[in-house]
Amino acid sequence: MRRTKAEAEETRSRIIAAAERVFYEKGVSTSSLEEVARAAGVTRGAIYWHFASKSDLFLALSDAVPMPQEDMVREDCDCSGRDVLGGLEEIVGTWIGLMAKDEQRQRVLTILLRCDYSGELAPVLEKQREITEDHDALFAGFFRRAETQGTLSASWTPESATRTLHWMVQGLVTDWLLFGRHFDLETEGRAALARLFDSFRKPAAALVGS
């Protein structure tokens, strides 16, 4: 029994790995489960044993490699001190660095960015929306703590800072993945973060006077 369960799990993992290759090369909407089965070296029936549909397989693929947003949500940042913004900047910079180095994450996110989410793939888009809401809530929590501690610039509200950080990071990574990786993601990403977070911070003179 244990061997059978282990073999079933190995087959499932092989199907997900094959789906990653096929979806990356051909796109999700224009790929068939028959092509995934051939790439995995299994029958189409084996795929349906593990996955109810292409959408189900795609969801399993997106679950198999946590996206940086999910990593960030799980990060534990010590915000007991005053440098809440410094902690958030480091968390975001760390996952940009992770994306720059991890080729599997790059492939899976590229698949997600290229996908047509109409029809049967709509549940995957809904899951991505939920993930986005989760990490935006994390951003907002950090910015609210900074505001409470008096370190957030008066030019920003927690909500506006959250949206701007989200848009900057999403645009940065999307541009890098879809248009030829034509710059150093980690170096330029961290530099852009530093400039943005400088604008988030209350000026030193204002801090002294507060």
Solvent accessible surface area in square Angstrom, and as a share of the most:
residue,aa,sasa,rsa
1,M,180,0.80
2,R,215,0.78
3,R,187,0.68
4,T,84,0.49
5,K,133,0.56
6,A,62,0.48
7,E,88,0.39
8,A,37,0.29
9,E,95,0.43
10,E,93,0.42
11,T,27,0.16
12,R,80,0.29
13,S,57,0.37
14,R,87,0.32
15,I,0,0.00
16,I,16,0.08
17,A,44,0.34
18,A,0,0.00
19,A,0,0.00
20,E,8,0.04
21,R,111,0.41
22,V,13,0.08
23,F,3,0.01
24,Y,66,0.25
25,E,132,0.59
26,K,99,0.42
27,G,25,0.24
28,V,3,0.02
29,S,65,0.42
30,T,99,0.57
31,S,4,0.03
32,S,44,0.28
33,L,13,0.06
34,E,69,0.31
35,E,37,0.17
36,V,0,0.00
37,A,2,0.02
38,R,157,0.57
39,A,42,0.32
40,A,5,0.04
41,G,62,0.60
42,V,26,0.15
43,T,96,0.56
44,R,107,0.39
45,G,49,0.47
46,A,26,0.20
47,I,0,0.00
48,Y,98,0.37
49,W,204,0.72
50,H,43,0.19
51,F,3,0.01
52,A,82,0.64
53,S,36,0.23
54,K,25,0.11
55,S,9,0.06
56,D,55,0.28
57,L,0,0.00
58,F,1,0.00
59,L,45,0.23
60,A,11,0.09
61,L,1,0.00
62,S,3,0.02
63,D,85,0.44
64,A,54,0.42
65,V,11,0.06
66,P,42,0.26
67,M,3,0.01
68,P,1,0.00
69,Q,41,0.18
70,E,41,0.18
71,D,21,0.11
72,M,1,0.00
73,V,61,0.35
74,R,154,0.56
75,E,86,0.38
76,D,138,0.72
77,C,34,0.20
78,D,116,0.60
79,C,21,0.12
80,S,101,0.65
81,G,42,0.40
82,R,141,0.51
83,D,95,0.49
84,V,0,0.00
85,L,3,0.01
86,G,19,0.18
87,G,16,0.15
88,L,0,0.00
89,E,35,0.16
90,E,93,0.42
91,I,14,0.07
92,V,0,0.00
93,G,0,0.00
94,T,63,0.36
95,W,16,0.06
96,I,0,0.00
97,G,5,0.05
98,L,62,0.31
99,M,0,0.00
100,A,29,0.22
101,K,143,0.61
102,D,42,0.22
103,E,116,0.52
104,Q,77,0.34
105,R,32,0.12
106,Q,6,0.03
107,R,77,0.28
108,V,1,0.00
109,L,21,0.10
110,T,1,0.00
111,I,4,0.02
112,L,9,0.04
113,L,63,0.31
114,R,136,0.50
115,C,17,0.10
116,D,81,0.42
117,Y,40,0.15
118,S,74,0.48
119,G,65,0.62
120,E,93,0.42
121,L,5,0.03
122,A,47,0.37
123,P,67,0.42
124,V,0,0.00
125,L,90,0.45
126,E,74,0.33
127,K,41,0.17
128,Q,34,0.15
129,R,112,0.41
130,E,82,0.37
131,I,17,0.09
132,T,41,0.24
133,E,93,0.42
134,D,83,0.43
135,H,8,0.04
136,D,37,0.19
137,A,62,0.48
138,L,41,0.20
139,F,1,0.01
140,A,13,0.10
141,G,13,0.13
142,F,6,0.03
143,F,0,0.00
144,R,118,0.43
145,R,95,0.35
146,A,0,0.00
147,E,92,0.41
148,T,119,0.69
149,Q,54,0.24
150,G,23,0.22
151,T,14,0.08
152,L,10,0.05
153,S,12,0.08
154,A,105,0.81
155,S,99,0.64
156,W,52,0.18
157,T,69,0.40
158,P,6,0.04
159,E,89,0.40
160,S,29,0.18
161,A,0,0.00
162,T,10,0.06
163,R,118,0.43
164,T,37,0.21
165,L,0,0.00
166,H,21,0.09
167,W,153,0.54
168,M,46,0.21
169,V,4,0.03
170,Q,99,0.44
171,G,38,0.37
172,L,29,0.15
173,V,5,0.03
174,T,35,0.20
175,D,52,0.27
176,W,18,0.06
177,L,9,0.05
178,L,64,0.32
179,F,136,0.57
180,G,64,0.61
181,R,89,0.32
182,H,116,0.52
183,F,38,0.16
184,D,79,0.41
185,L,4,0.02
186,E,48,0.22
187,T,86,0.50
188,E,87,0.39
189,G,0,0.00
190,R,86,0.31
191,A,41,0.32
192,A,22,0.17
193,L,2,0.01
194,A,42,0.33
195,R,162,0.59
196,L,26,0.13
197,F,0,0.00
198,D,98,0.51
199,S,52,0.34
200,F,0,0.00
201,R,75,0.27
202,K,49,0.21
203,P,86,0.54
204,A,77,0.60
205,A,84,0.65
206,A,45,0.35
207,L,62,0.31
208,V,131,0.75
209,G,69,0.67
210,S,107,0.69
